[in-house]
Amino acid sequence: MDNFIKKLLLRVIFLGSVLVFFTLGTSLAFSLFDEGSAEIIVDYEKYGNFFGRGTVHYEYRIDDKEGLGNAVGQGIYPNDYSMENDPLYWQAVEQVKLEGDIWYFLYHKPSHIAFYKWATAPDLDPGVRLFYTANVLERAGLIEHAIKAYYSIVVHFPRSIGWTFYDTPWHIGPVAIDKIEYLTRNNPELGVKLENAYIKVENKYDECPDTDVFIINPGRLVKADPTPKAINIKALRPIRRIGGDKVSIVKYDNGSWQLQVNGEPKLIKGITYQPIKVGKSPDNGTAVVHRDWMLDDHNDSGFIDGPYEAWVDRRRNNRKDPDDEVVGDMQLMKDMGVNTVRLYHHAYNDDLLMDMYENYGIMFLMGDFLGMYAIGSGAGWSGGTDYTNTAHRNNMLNSVRSMVEQYRDEPYILMWVLGNENNYGRVPYSGCLGGEQPEAFYQFVNEAALLIKELDPHNRPVAISNGDLLYIDYFAKHCPDVDVFGANSYKGAHGFGRSFWEDVKDRIDKPVFITEYGCPAYASNMTLEEAEEAQKEYHRGNWECILYNSAFYGGVGNAIGGVVFEWVDEWWKAADTSVGMGGDFSPYVQVTEPQWGGPFTDGWAYEEWFGIISQGEGSHSPFLRQLRPAYFYYKEVWNQ
């Protein structure tokens, strides 16, 4: 999430700006006045008729509205009368507890008050209203009722479109399906599974909903074990291989993809690593973020700071106690199970990288920004990298050439990665025109990939780092020589959803990995301890989604891993707007002002809090490390 584009532009393209998927401190369980006559599974055919399943003409027509309302229960369409009989609802009305901004209720009011507010909200798209009603129910622990509410969206409002914080379209129906699958999979004691449901939206990644075409099959909820069933790899046959002698990606006859290194399976357990000293910043010319961590030796010890001399503040008291021994980030990564580090733009210390590989088992995703942030193109920030400009293109190709020629024979290179959300690029926000020139940009990506294949004798895979799935149809059309589709994606604690992996598979027959994912360890409505726990749960949902959709686990099968954003908090990324217009970009302050709306703990991103490790109060930077619960989660699951 290299900084500036997120600071001013990052789109939560395919989820609403305020999704959260774990219980907040203010959200306590409550009892529904009317739970409905049916359990989770409602027999919709008893109350109406389905038409055009699996087509663009899908429709459900209700014959018995009262009967269906009685079955689904309070707050779920078409039950618009149970609230009228709920004495607690009228008490809330009389006490003026339902007045105010609806989004504030989602995060800062007790669950039953938020439920009443959302379930009765006027002038909202019914699918949007029902989605957040379900979301409140889910966070309150009323899982069965939440599943019924999400499924009601799939049946009644599958074409519903909401709008994100950045006024981009959000397709609610596919996310509702993802949520049902997530909840049933994580609550196997319910014994319920959603079968054969899909909402495919053609043209949805062009930001123009007027051209969307919906192909809908609501499927049905059935009594079944939702636990994923592992696939027997011995029964499968390899049918295709990408890559070369050391690193390859194999496709099997069931459509699954598997990354292999020296013939052994490898799932990318990656991290982004830029441990910049508190007080340094590219904004004041004191730091080059993607370079300095490989060179800095602030205490003149002869060793690079973070990799070799980081120490764990075990008591989190912001001082080095006698038993707080120096371990170094590389050892902490090895202990955690990290096997890959993402380098955004080239490398600057070959000996360090070789040591990380030989002694700590870490390989590298070697990247080139490909003109993002005007890096490598020779463009000015205000004009931005122009992918139709011959001089800019030649400069970027020379940058890629330099990268490959320097590192093509190094054993620690796992993959070449092109760009970083260039498809979000807009001038003057990012120093890049990728979002304004998608066709030219993806054509150039393919040209760069062809150059790499010409230069790399080991034929390691080439990947892109896209901004989620925006413009994936352009990628499918113009990038046949890019081997792997990578995406920075921030979708919520439920993970990326089956729809993410299926959308890629429907358009391109390539393996997929998440080049960034993560969540801030700060929330305005929580203590720091609660927010760190919520961060851990977010990471849990994301990693389980990657694992479930990797080869042989029962999901889509095209996932080959993911890269956590990020190792340690970076204090230079955001402005404290509380000090006045424009804010203060002081790198000596860890800002708690929100930067952009997104699917995080309180609906906002806090750019300086994404680390799974804290720098404490900053006085011992860049050495002090306070390990958050997310670190220990990965240490457990990545070493199994």
C-alpha positions as CSV (number, residue, x, y, z in Angstrom):
1,M,0.0,0.0,0.0
2,D,2.8,2.4,-0.9
3,N,1.4,5.6,0.4
4,F,0.3,8.5,-1.7
5,I,-2.4,6.9,-3.9
6,K,-4.0,5.4,-0.8
7,K,-3.8,8.7,1.0
8,L,-5.9,10.5,-1.5
9,L,-7.4,8.1,-4.0
10,L,-7.6,4.5,-3.0
11,R,-11.0,3.0,-4.0
12,V,-12.7,0.4,-2.1
13,I,-14.0,-0.6,-5.5
14,F,-16.0,-3.6,-4.8
15,L,-17.1,-3.3,-1.2
16,G,-19.0,-0.6,0.6
17,S,-17.0,2.0,2.4
18,V,-18.1,0.9,5.9
19,L,-18.1,-2.9,6.1
20,V,-16.9,-4.6,9.2
21,F,-17.2,-8.3,10.0
22,F,-16.4,-8.8,13.7
23,T,-18.1,-7.9,17.0
24,L,-17.3,-4.4,18.1
25,G,-17.0,-3.3,21.7
26,T,-20.3,-1.4,21.4
27,S,-22.1,-4.3,19.8
28,L,-23.7,-6.6,22.4
29,A,-26.0,-9.5,21.6
30,F,-29.7,-8.8,21.8
31,S,-32.9,-10.8,21.4
32,L,-35.2,-10.3,18.4
33,F,-38.9,-9.7,19.0
34,D,-39.7,-11.9,16.0
35,E,-37.1,-14.5,14.9
36,G,-39.4,-15.9,12.3
37,S,-41.2,-19.2,12.0
38,A,-38.5,-20.8,9.9
39,E,-35.0,-21.6,11.0
40,I,-32.1,-20.7,8.7
41,I,-33.6,-22.5,5.7
42,V,-36.7,-20.7,4.4
43,D,-38.7,-22.6,1.7
44,Y,-39.2,-19.7,-0.7
45,E,-41.0,-21.9,-3.2
46,K,-43.7,-22.3,-0.6
47,Y,-44.4,-18.6,-0.8
48,G,-43.7,-17.7,-4.4
49,N,-42.2,-18.7,-7.7
50,F,-38.7,-18.5,-9.2
51,F,-38.4,-17.6,-12.9
52,G,-35.3,-17.6,-15.2
53,R,-32.8,-19.2,-12.8
54,G,-29.3,-19.0,-14.2
55,T,-30.3,-16.3,-16.8
56,V,-30.4,-12.6,-17.2
57,H,-34.2,-12.8,-16.8
58,Y,-34.1,-14.1,-13.2
59,E,-37.0,-13.0,-11.0
60,Y,-38.7,-14.2,-7.8
61,R,-42.4,-13.3,-7.4
62,I,-44.1,-13.5,-4.0
63,D,-47.5,-15.1,-3.8
64,D,-47.9,-15.1,0.0
65,K,-46.2,-12.0,1.4
66,E,-47.5,-12.5,4.9
67,G,-46.5,-16.1,5.0
68,L,-42.9,-15.3,3.8
69,G,-42.7,-12.4,6.2
70,N,-43.7,-14.7,9.1
71,A,-41.0,-17.2,8.0
72,V,-38.1,-14.9,7.7
73,G,-38.8,-12.7,10.8
74,Q,-38.1,-9.2,11.9
75,G,-36.1,-6.8,9.8
76,I,-35.9,-9.2,6.7
77,Y,-37.8,-8.4,3.6
78,P,-40.8,-8.6,3.2
79,N,-41.4,-8.5,7.0
80,D,-42.2,-4.8,7.4
81,Y,-44.7,-5.2,10.3
82,S,-42.9,-7.0,13.1
83,M,-41.1,-3.8,14.1
84,E,-44.4,-2.1,14.6
85,N,-45.2,-4.6,17.3
86,D,-41.8,-4.5,19.1
87,P,-42.1,-2.5,22.3
88,L,-38.3,-2.0,22.5
89,Y,-38.4,-0.4,19.1
90,W,-41.1,2.1,20.2
91,Q,-39.2,2.7,23.4
92,A,-36.1,3.6,21.3
93,V,-38.3,5.9,19.1
94,E,-39.9,7.7,22.1
95,Q,-36.4,8.2,23.8
96,V,-35.1,9.7,20.5
97,K,-32.4,7.1,20.2
98,L,-32.8,6.6,16.5
99,E,-32.0,10.1,15.4
100,G,-28.7,10.9,13.6
101,D,-26.4,9.8,10.8
102,I,-27.1,6.2,9.9
103,W,-23.4,5.3,9.4
104,Y,-22.5,6.4,12.9
105,F,-25.0,3.9,14.2
106,L,-23.2,1.0,12.5
107,Y,-20.1,1.4,14.7
108,H,-21.0,3.5,17.7
109,K,-24.4,2.4,18.9
110,P,-25.6,-0.8,20.7
111,S,-26.5,-3.5,18.3
112,H,-30.3,-3.4,18.9
113,I,-30.4,0.3,18.3
114,A,-28.3,-0.1,15.1
115,F,-30.6,-2.9,14.0
116,Y,-33.7,-0.7,14.5
117,K,-32.1,2.2,12.6
118,W,-31.0,0.2,9.6
119,A,-34.0,-2.1,9.3
120,T,-36.4,0.9,9.2
121,A,-34.2,3.3,7.2
122,P,-36.2,5.1,4.5
123,D,-35.0,6.2,1.1
124,L,-32.3,3.6,0.8
125,D,-31.8,1.0,-1.8
126,P,-33.5,-2.1,-0.3
127,G,-30.5,-4.3,-0.9
128,V,-28.1,-1.8,0.8
129,R,-30.5,-1.5,3.8
130,L,-30.8,-5.2,4.1
131,F,-27.0,-5.8,3.8
132,Y,-26.2,-3.6,6.7
133,T,-29.1,-4.9,8.7
134,A,-27.6,-8.4,8.2
135,N,-24.2,-7.0,9.1
136,V,-25.5,-5.7,12.4
137,L,-27.1,-9.0,13.1
138,E,-23.8,-10.8,12.3
139,R,-21.7,-8.6,14.6
140,A,-24.3,-9.1,17.4
141,G,-23.8,-12.9,17.1
142,L,-27.3,-13.6,15.6
143,I,-25.7,-15.7,12.9
144,E,-28.8,-17.6,11.8
145,H,-30.9,-14.5,11.3
146,A,-28.0,-12.8,9.5
147,I,-27.7,-15.7,7.1
148,K,-31.4,-15.4,6.4
149,A,-31.0,-11.7,5.8
150,Y,-28.1,-12.1,3.4
151,Y,-30.0,-14.8,1.5
152,S,-33.0,-12.5,1.2
153,I,-30.7,-10.1,-0.8
154,V,-29.8,-12.9,-3.1
155,V,-33.4,-13.9,-3.7
156,H,-35.0,-10.4,-3.9
157,F,-32.3,-7.8,-4.7
158,P,-29.5,-9.6,-6.6
159,R,-29.0,-6.6,-8.9
160,S,-28.7,-4.1,-6.1
161,I,-25.9,-1.6,-6.4
162,G,-24.5,0.6,-3.7
163,W,-21.9,3.3,-3.8
164,T,-18.5,3.4,-2.0
165,F,-16.8,6.3,-0.2
166,Y,-15.3,7.2,-3.5
167,D,-18.6,7.1,-5.5
168,T,-17.7,3.9,-7.2
169,P,-20.3,1.1,-7.7
170,W,-20.5,-1.8,-5.3
171,H,-22.4,-4.9,-6.3
172,I,-24.1,-6.2,-3.2
173,G,-25.5,-9.6,-4.4
174,P,-22.2,-11.3,-4.9
175,V,-20.9,-10.1,-1.6
176,A,-24.1,-11.4,0.1
177,I,-23.3,-14.9,-1.3
178,D,-19.7,-14.6,-0.1
179,K,-20.9,-13.6,3.4
180,I,-23.3,-16.7,3.5
181,E,-20.4,-19.0,2.5
182,Y,-18.1,-17.4,5.1
183,L,-20.7,-17.7,7.9
184,T,-21.7,-21.2,7.2
185,R,-18.1,-22.4,6.8
186,N,-17.1,-20.8,10.1
187,N,-20.2,-22.0,11.9
188,P,-20.2,-25.7,10.9
189,E,-22.4,-26.5,13.9
190,L,-25.3,-25.0,12.0
191,G,-25.1,-27.8,9.4
192,V,-26.1,-25.5,6.6
193,K,-24.6,-24.9,3.2
194,L,-25.4,-22.7,0.2
195,E,-25.5,-24.7,-3.0
196,N,-25.4,-23.6,-6.7
197,A,-25.8,-19.9,-6.0
198,Y,-24.1,-17.4,-8.2
199,I,-24.5,-13.8,-9.4
200,K,-22.3,-13.1,-12.4
201,V,-22.0,-9.5,-13.4
202,E,-20.7,-8.8,-16.9
203,N,-18.9,-5.5,-17.4
204,K,-18.8,-4.7,-13.7
205,Y,-15.1,-3.8,-13.6
206,D,-15.4,-0.7,-15.8
207,E,-17.0,1.5,-13.1
208,C,-20.1,2.1,-15.2
209,P,-23.1,0.2,-13.8
210,D,-25.3,1.2,-16.7
211,T,-23.6,-1.5,-18.8
212,D,-23.9,-4.3,-16.2
213,V,-25.5,-7.5,-17.1
214,F,-26.6,-9.8,-14.3
215,I,-26.8,-13.6,-14.6
216,I,-28.5,-14.9,-11.5
217,N,-29.1,-18.2,-9.8
218,P,-30.0,-17.8,-6.1
219,G,-29.3,-21.5,-5.4
220,R,-30.6,-22.8,-2.2
221,L,-29.6,-23.3,1.5
222,V,-29.5,-27.0,2.3
223,K,-28.8,-29.1,5.3
224,A,-25.2,-30.2,4.8
225,D,-21.7,-30.2,6.3
226,P,-20.1,-26.9,5.1
227,T,-16.6,-28.0,6.0
228,P,-14.3,-27.8,3.0
229,K,-13.3,-31.2,1.7
230,A,-9.6,-31.6,0.8
231,I,-8.9,-33.0,-2.7
232,N,-6.6,-35.9,-3.1
233,I,-3.7,-34.6,-5.1
234,K,-2.6,-38.1,-6.1
235,A,-5.7,-38.4,-8.2
236,L,-4.9,-35.4,-10.2
237,R,-2.8,-35.0,-13.3
238,P,-0.6,-32.0,-14.2
239,I,-1.6,-30.5,-17.5
240,R,0.3,-27.3,-17.8
241,R,3.5,-25.7,-16.4
242,I,4.5,-22.0,-16.2
243,G,8.0,-21.0,-15.3
244,G,11.4,-22.6,-15.5
245,D,13.9,-25.0,-13.8
246,K,13.6,-23.6,-10.3
247,V,10.3,-21.8,-9.9
248,S,7.3,-23.1,-11.7
249,I,3.5,-23.0,-11.4
250,V,1.6,-26.2,-12.2
251,K,-2.0,-26.5,-13.4
252,Y,-3.8,-29.8,-12.6
253,D,-6.7,-31.3,-14.5
254,N,-9.2,-30.1,-12.0
255,G,-8.3,-26.5,-12.7
256,S,-6.2,-25.9,-9.6
257,W,-2.8,-24.2,-9.7
258,Q,0.2,-24.8,-7.4
259,L,3.4,-22.9,-7.0
260,Q,6.5,-25.1,-6.8
261,V,10.1,-24.3,-6.0
262,N,12.6,-27.0,-6.9
263,G,9.7,-29.3,-7.4
264,E,8.3,-28.8,-3.9
265,P,4.9,-27.1,-3.2
266,K,5.1,-23.5,-1.9
267,L,2.3,-21.3,-0.8
268,I,3.4,-17.7,-0.6
269,K,3.4,-16.6,3.0
270,G,4.5,-13.1,2.4
271,I,5.1,-9.8,4.1
272,T,5.8,-6.2,2.9
273,Y,8.7,-4.9,4.8
274,Q,9.7,-1.2,5.0
275,P,10.8,-0.5,8.6
276,I,11.5,3.2,8.3
277,K,12.8,5.0,11.3
278,V,10.3,7.3,13.1
279,G,11.0,10.9,12.0
280,K,12.1,10.0,8.4
281,S,9.8,10.7,5.5
282,P,9.9,11.0,1.7
283,D,7.8,14.1,2.2
284,N,10.7,16.0,3.7
285,G,13.4,14.3,1.6
286,T,14.8,12.3,4.5
287,A,13.8,8.8,3.3
288,V,13.4,6.7,0.2
289,V,11.0,4.2,1.7
290,H,11.6,1.2,-0.6
291,R,15.4,1.5,-0.3
292,D,16.5,2.8,3.0
293,W,15.7,-0.2,5.2
294,M,18.3,-2.2,3.3
295,L,21.0,0.3,4.0
296,D,20.4,2.2,7.3
297,D,22.7,1.7,10.2
298,H,21.7,4.5,12.6
299,N,23.7,3.3,15.5
300,D,26.9,2.7,13.4
301,S,27.2,-0.9,14.6
302,G,28.1,-2.3,11.2
303,F,24.8,-4.1,10.9
304,I,21.6,-3.1,9.1
305,D,19.1,-1.8,11.7
306,G,15.8,-3.7,11.4
307,P,16.9,-7.0,9.8
308,Y,19.7,-7.6,12.3
309,E,19.2,-5.4,15.4
310,A,15.5,-5.3,16.1
311,W,14.5,-6.3,19.6
312,V,11.2,-7.3,21.1
313,D,9.7,-5.1,23.8
314,R,8.1,-8.1,25.6
315,R,6.4,-6.1,28.3
316,R,5.3,-3.3,25.9
317,N,6.7,-0.7,28.3
318,N,8.7,1.2,25.7
319,R,12.1,0.4,27.2
320,K,14.7,-2.2,26.7
321,D,14.7,-4.5,29.7
322,P,17.6,-6.8,30.4
323,D,15.8,-9.8,28.9
324,D,14.6,-8.0,25.8
325,E,17.3,-9.5,23.6
326,V,18.2,-8.4,20.2
327,V,16.9,-10.9,17.7
328,G,16.5,-9.0,14.4
329,D,13.5,-8.9,12.1
330,M,14.8,-11.8,9.9
331,Q,14.7,-14.2,12.9
332,L,11.3,-12.9,13.9
333,M,10.1,-13.5,10.3
334,K,11.5,-17.0,10.3
335,D,9.8,-17.8,13.6
336,M,6.6,-16.5,12.2
337,G,6.8,-18.7,9.1
338,V,7.4,-16.0,6.5
339,N,8.8,-17.4,3.3
340,T,8.5,-14.4,1.0
341,V,9.2,-10.7,1.2
342,R,7.8,-8.3,-1.4
343,L,10.2,-5.6,-2.8
344,Y,8.3,-2.9,-4.5
345,H,11.0,-1.4,-6.6
346,H,14.4,-3.2,-7.1
347,A,16.9,-3.9,-4.3
348,Y,19.9,-2.1,-2.9
349,N,21.8,-4.6,-0.8
350,D,22.5,-7.9,-2.5
351,D,24.4,-9.3,0.5
352,L,21.5,-8.7,2.8
353,L,19.1,-10.4,0.4
354,M,21.4,-13.4,0.1
355,D,21.7,-13.7,3.8
356,M,17.9,-13.6,4.2
357,Y,17.6,-16.3,1.7
358,E,20.4,-18.6,2.8
359,N,20.0,-18.4,6.6
360,Y,16.3,-17.5,7.0
361,G,14.6,-19.2,4.1
362,I,13.2,-16.0,2.6
363,M,12.7,-15.5,-1.2
364,F,11.7,-12.2,-2.8
365,L,9.0,-10.9,-5.1
366,M,11.2,-8.5,-7.1
367,G,9.2,-5.5,-8.3
368,D,9.3,-2.5,-10.5
369,F,6.8,0.3,-10.0
370,L,6.4,0.7,-13.7
371,G,5.9,4.4,-13.5
372,M,3.6,4.5,-10.4
373,Y,4.4,7.6,-8.3
374,A,6.4,8.7,-11.4
375,I,9.2,6.3,-10.4
376,G,11.2,5.0,-13.3
377,S,9.5,6.9,-16.1
378,G,11.2,10.2,-15.9
379,A,7.8,11.9,-15.6
380,G,7.1,14.8,-13.3
381,W,4.5,14.2,-10.5
382,S,2.0,16.8,-11.8
383,G,2.1,15.4,-15.3
384,G,2.4,11.8,-14.3
385,T,3.7,8.7,-16.1
386,D,2.1,8.7,-19.6
387,Y,1.8,5.2,-21.0
388,T,1.4,6.6,-24.5
389,N,4.6,8.7,-24.2
390,T,7.6,7.0,-26.0
391,A,10.2,8.5,-23.7
392,H,8.4,7.4,-20.6
393,R,7.9,3.9,-22.0
394,N,11.6,3.6,-22.9
395,N,12.7,4.8,-19.5
396,M,10.5,2.2,-17.8
397,L,11.7,-0.6,-20.0
398,N,15.3,0.4,-19.2
399,S,14.3,0.3,-15.5
400,V,12.9,-3.2,-15.9
401,R,15.9,-4.3,-17.9
402,S,18.3,-3.0,-15.2
403,M,16.3,-4.9,-12.5
404,V,16.4,-8.2,-14.4
405,E,20.0,-8.0,-15.5
406,Q,21.1,-7.3,-12.0
407,Y,19.1,-10.1,-10.3
408,R,18.3,-12.7,-12.9
409,D,21.0,-15.2,-11.6
410,E,20.2,-14.7,-7.9
411,P,18.6,-17.8,-6.3
412,Y,16.4,-15.8,-4.0
413,I,14.1,-14.4,-6.8
414,L,10.7,-16.1,-6.6
415,M,8.8,-13.9,-9.1
416,W,9.0,-10.6,-11.0
417,V,6.1,-8.2,-10.1
418,L,5.1,-5.3,-12.3
419,G,3.5,-2.2,-10.9
420,N,1.6,-1.4,-7.7
421,E,-2.1,-0.4,-8.3
422,N,-1.2,1.6,-11.4
423,N,-4.8,1.1,-12.6
424,Y,-5.9,3.4,-9.7
425,G,-3.4,6.1,-11.0
426,R,-4.9,9.6,-11.6
427,V,-3.1,12.9,-11.9
428,P,-2.3,14.8,-9.7
429,Y,-2.8,12.2,-6.9
430,S,-0.4,9.4,-7.9
431,G,2.2,10.7,-10.4
432,C,0.7,8.1,-12.8
433,L,-2.0,8.0,-15.6
434,G,-2.7,4.3,-15.4
435,G,-6.3,4.8,-14.3
436,E,-6.9,7.2,-17.1
437,Q,-5.2,5.1,-19.8
438,P,-6.1,1.5,-18.9
439,E,-5.7,0.2,-22.4
440,A,-2.3,1.7,-22.9
441,F,-1.2,0.7,-19.4
442,Y,-2.0,-3.0,-19.8
443,Q,-0.5,-3.1,-23.2
444,F,2.7,-1.7,-21.7
445,V,2.6,-4.2,-18.9
446,N,2.6,-7.0,-21.5
447,E,5.5,-5.4,-23.3
448,A,7.5,-5.3,-20.0
449,A,6.6,-8.9,-19.4
450,L,7.9,-9.9,-22.8
451,L,11.2,-8.1,-22.1
452,I,11.6,-10.0,-18.8
453,K,11.0,-13.3,-20.5
454,E,13.7,-12.4,-23.0
455,L,16.2,-11.5,-20.3
456,D,15.6,-14.0,-17.6
457,P,17.3,-17.3,-18.5
458,H,15.5,-19.1,-15.6
459,N,12.1,-18.1,-16.9
460,R,10.7,-17.2,-13.5
461,P,7.0,-16.2,-13.5
462,V,6.0,-12.6,-14.2
463,A,3.1,-11.1,-12.2
464,I,1.2,-7.8,-12.1
465,S,0.2,-6.0,-8.9
466,N,-3.2,-4.7,-9.8
467,G,-5.6,-2.6,-7.7
468,D,-8.2,-5.2,-6.9
469,L,-10.1,-6.3,-10.0
470,L,-10.6,-2.9,-11.6
471,Y,-10.1,-3.2,-15.4
472,I,-9.4,-6.9,-15.2
473,D,-11.1,-7.2,-18.6
474,Y,-8.4,-5.0,-20.1
475,F,-5.8,-7.2,-18.4
476,A,-7.4,-10.3,-19.9
477,K,-7.3,-8.8,-23.3
478,H,-3.9,-7.2,-23.4
479,C,-1.7,-9.3,-21.0
480,P,-1.4,-12.8,-22.4
481,D,2.3,-12.9,-21.4
482,V,1.9,-12.0,-17.8
483,D,1.8,-15.4,-16.0
484,V,0.2,-14.5,-12.6
485,F,-2.6,-12.1,-11.7
486,G,-1.7,-10.3,-8.4
487,A,-4.0,-7.8,-6.7
488,N,-3.8,-5.5,-3.7
489,S,-7.2,-6.2,-2.0
490,Y,-8.8,-5.0,1.1
491,K,-12.3,-6.4,1.4
492,G,-13.0,-7.2,5.0
493,A,-12.5,-9.8,7.7
494,H,-14.5,-12.4,5.7
495,G,-11.7,-12.4,3.2
496,F,-12.0,-11.8,-0.5
497,G,-15.0,-13.9,-1.1
498,R,-15.4,-16.8,-3.5
499,S,-16.6,-14.3,-6.1
500,F,-13.1,-12.7,-6.2
501,W,-11.4,-15.9,-7.2
502,E,-14.2,-16.9,-9.5
503,D,-14.2,-13.6,-11.3
504,V,-10.5,-14.0,-12.1
505,K,-11.0,-17.6,-13.2
506,D,-13.9,-16.6,-15.5
507,R,-11.8,-14.1,-17.3
508,I,-8.3,-15.5,-17.3
509,D,-6.9,-18.9,-16.8
510,K,-4.0,-17.9,-14.6
511,P,-2.9,-18.4,-11.0
512,V,-3.7,-15.6,-8.5
513,F,-2.2,-14.2,-5.4
514,I,-2.9,-11.2,-3.1
515,T,0.0,-8.8,-3.4
516,E,-1.3,-6.8,-0.3
517,Y,-3.9,-7.4,2.3
518,G,-4.3,-6.2,5.9
519,C,-6.1,-4.1,8.5
520,P,-5.2,-1.2,10.8
521,A,-4.6,-2.0,14.5
522,Y,-6.4,1.1,15.5
523,A,-10.2,2.0,15.7
524,S,-11.8,5.0,17.1
525,N,-14.4,3.1,19.0
526,M,-12.1,0.5,20.6
527,T,-9.3,0.3,23.1
528,L,-5.9,-0.5,21.4
529,E,-6.1,-4.0,22.8
530,E,-9.6,-4.5,21.3
531,A,-8.4,-3.0,17.9
532,E,-5.4,-5.3,17.8
533,E,-7.6,-8.3,18.5
534,A,-9.9,-7.2,15.7
535,Q,-6.9,-6.8,13.4
536,K,-6.0,-10.4,14.1
537,E,-9.5,-11.6,13.3
538,Y,-9.4,-9.7,10.0
539,H,-6.1,-11.4,9.1
540,R,-7.5,-14.8,10.1
541,G,-10.5,-14.4,7.8
542,N,-8.2,-13.2,4.9
543,W,-5.7,-16.0,5.3
544,E,-8.3,-18.7,5.6
545,C,-9.9,-17.4,2.4
546,I,-6.6,-17.7,0.6
547,L,-5.9,-21.1,2.0
548,Y,-9.4,-22.4,1.2
549,N,-9.1,-21.2,-2.4
550,S,-5.6,-22.6,-3.0
551,A,-5.1,-25.9,-4.7
552,F,-6.7,-29.0,-3.2
553,Y,-8.7,-27.3,-0.3
554,G,-12.1,-27.4,-1.9
555,G,-12.4,-23.8,-3.1
556,V,-11.8,-22.3,-6.5
557,G,-8.2,-23.6,-6.5
558,N,-6.4,-20.7,-8.2
559,A,-4.8,-19.0,-5.1
560,I,-1.1,-19.4,-4.7
561,G,-0.7,-17.3,-1.6
562,G,-0.7,-13.8,-0.2
563,V,1.4,-10.9,1.1
564,V,0.5,-9.3,4.4
565,F,0.5,-5.5,4.5
566,E,2.6,-4.9,6.6
567,W,5.4,-5.9,9.0
568,V,5.7,-2.7,11.1
569,D,3.8,0.6,11.4
570,E,5.1,3.4,9.2
571,W,4.7,6.8,10.8
572,W,5.2,9.0,7.8
573,K,2.1,8.2,5.8
574,A,-0.7,10.4,7.0
575,A,-1.6,13.9,8.0
576,D,-3.1,14.9,11.4
577,T,-6.0,17.1,10.1
578,S,-7.0,18.0,13.7
579,V,-4.3,20.7,13.6
580,G,-5.9,22.7,10.8
581,M,-6.3,22.9,7.1
582,G,-4.0,20.6,5.1
583,G,-3.0,18.8,8.3
584,D,0.5,18.1,9.7
585,F,2.5,15.3,8.0
586,S,4.9,15.1,10.9
587,P,6.7,11.7,10.8
588,Y,7.2,12.0,14.6
589,V,3.4,11.5,15.3
590,Q,1.5,8.3,14.8
591,V,-1.7,9.8,13.3
592,T,-5.1,8.6,14.6
593,E,-7.1,10.7,12.1
594,P,-8.9,8.5,9.5
595,Q,-7.7,8.7,5.9
596,W,-10.2,6.8,3.7
597,G,-13.4,4.9,4.2
598,G,-13.0,1.1,3.9
599,P,-13.9,-2.3,5.1
600,F,-12.1,-2.1,8.4
601,T,-12.8,-2.2,12.1
602,D,-14.7,1.2,12.4
603,G,-15.1,1.8,8.6
604,W,-11.9,3.8,8.2
605,A,-8.3,3.2,7.3
606,Y,-5.5,4.5,9.5
607,E,-2.5,4.4,7.3
608,E,0.1,4.5,10.0
609,W,-1.4,1.5,11.9
610,F,-1.3,-1.4,9.4
611,G,1.7,-3.2,11.0
612,I,1.3,-6.5,12.6
613,I,4.1,-5.1,14.8
614,S,4.2,-1.8,16.5
615,Q,7.1,0.6,17.1
616,G,5.6,1.5,20.5
617,E,5.7,5.2,21.3
618,G,8.6,5.7,18.8
619,S,11.5,6.7,20.9
620,H,13.4,3.5,20.2
621,S,12.8,3.4,16.5
622,P,13.9,1.7,14.3
623,F,14.8,-1.1,16.7
624,L,11.9,-1.6,19.1
625,R,9.2,-4.2,18.2
626,Q,6.0,-4.8,20.0
627,L,4.4,-8.0,18.6
628,R,0.6,-7.7,18.1
629,P,-1.8,-10.7,18.2
630,A,-1.8,-10.9,14.4
631,Y,1.9,-11.8,14.5
632,F,1.2,-14.7,16.9
633,Y,-1.7,-15.9,14.7
634,Y,0.5,-16.2,11.7
635,K,3.3,-17.8,13.8
636,E,0.8,-20.5,14.7
637,V,-0.8,-21.2,11.3
638,W,2.2,-20.6,9.0
639,N,4.3,-23.1,10.9
640,Q,1.7,-26.0,10.8
